[in-house]
Structures are given as structure tokens and as C-alpha cells.
């Protein structure tokens, strides 16, 4: 019986598979690593977005936009609790529902300061602490 030439294309398919398998294994391992890396980075971004929190200020009916802006300005000095930018269109409705403070990086003491500051105003009806995990529920 004659030995088969390694370059011969007439070899059985199992012999050709054995010769390519280290390359295939490396390719499959690289692809699996890339998929895992994408999955981990996607989870990190999702976690970062779910960590966001804020407080929305609810005003009494009849509160003017000027008063809402004064409340926003008076309590915007508290460290790590900046107010979000107001909507581009400054209508009464947008301002009334647009006084929101970013509390993502706030300590409990800073949250208490913000709450105390906001509750000094008779026009403030309540505060709604929210976070990104609440969205859509």
C-alpha cells in the first residue's frame, strides 16, 4: 500500500479536517472571546445607565413658571446634585415638569440638603425620586 501524499487533494476528508482543526479551533476561540468581550462591555454600559437617579420636583397647581425657576435656582448650589438643563422651549408646562435634579452622584447628606431646600418653598407639592430602573414600569 502506498503512503498518501499530504498535499494530495484526494485524501479522505477526515485527514484534511485534522490538518485544519488547530486553525479552526483558534478561529472559534477568537470569535468566542470577541463575543464575550462585546457582551461584557454591553453589560457595563447597561449597568452604568441603570445607575442614574434623579429627583423631579412637583409644583402645586397654579405655580408660575417664574416661581418654579426661582426654586430651581435657589436649590442648585448643593454639591453633586445639579439641576438638569431645562427644555429648549420654555413654556409653562415644560418648566413646571422640567425642574429635575441629577442625584446619581449624591450622598445621602446631599439628598437631605436638597430635600430640605426644596421643601422650604410653599409652591413645592412633592418630590419624586426616580432612577433608570424605574423607566418603563
N, C-alpha and C positions, 0 to 999 in steps of 0.2 A: 504494500500500500504506500502511495506517495504522500509525503507531507504537504500540506496546503501552504501556499504562499500567502503571507499576511496581507499583501496588497491585493490579493485576488478578490474580485467582487463576487465571485461565485461561492463564497464561503456561506455556511449556514448563518441565518440571521442571529442566532444566539451568540456566535463568535463576534460578530460586528457589534452587538449590544454590549458585550463585555468590554470591548475596546473603548467605547464611547461613555460608558457608565461613570467614570470619575468626572468627566466634564459635565455630564448631566447632573450628577449629584451636586457639584459645585454651583451650577446654574440654579438648581432648585433651592439650594441653601441660601444663595444670594437673594433670590426672589422672595423667599420666606422672610429673610432678615429685613428686606425693604418693606414688606407688608407690615411686619411687626413695628418697625420704626414709624411708619405712617400712622398706624393705629395708636401708638403711644403719644405721638405729638398731637394727634387729634383729640385724645382724651385730655391732655394737658390744656389745650385751648378750651375745651368744653368745661373743664373744672374752673379755669380762670373766669370764664363768662358766668358760671353759676355762683361764683363768689361775690358778685356785685350786689350791693344793697343800697337802699335809699329811703328817704322819708318824704312823703308827699304831704303838703300842708293843705288841710281842708278849711275853707273860709265859710263864715256864716253867710246866708243869703243876703244880698243887698250890699255886700262889701264892695267898695270901689276898687278899680284897678290900681289907683294911686296908693291906697292903703295896703293892698297886697304887696306892692313894690317896696313900700316902706318897711313892712315886716321882713321881707326877703333881705333887704339891705341891713336892717338892724341886727339880724342874726347871722350874717355872712362872715363875721370875724372869727368864728370858732375854728380852731386849727383842725385840719383833717376832715372837715365837714363842709366843703364848698358847695354853694348852690350850683345846680346845673344851669347852663345857658338857657335864656328864655327863648321861646319860639320866635322865628323871624318876624312873623306877623303879630304885632302887639295888640290884639283885640282883647276885650274884657274877658272873654271866655278863655282864651289862651293864657292870659296872665293868671286868672283865678285857678286854673288847673295846672299851671306851669311852674308853680313855686315848689321846687323839689331840691332836696339836699342830698349830695352824694355821701353816703356813710360807709362805703366799702372799707376805708382805712381808719375808721373812727374807733377810738377806745370807748369802753362803757362810760367813762367820766365825760368824754367829749359828747357822747349821745345825751347824757343827762344835762349837760350845759345847753345843748341845742334845744332840748325839750323845755327846759326852764325858760330860756329866752323866748321861744315861740308862744309859750302859754301866758306870757305877760300881756299879750295883746287880746283884747276882747273880741276882735274880729276873727280870731282863730278858733274854729269849731272843734278841730281834732287833728290828729297826726296819724298817718298810715305808714308804718314801717313795712317795707317790702323788700324782696330780693328776687334775683333772676329765677330761682327755683319755683317761685310762685306764678311766674308767667305761664299763661295758657291753662291754668287750672280754674 
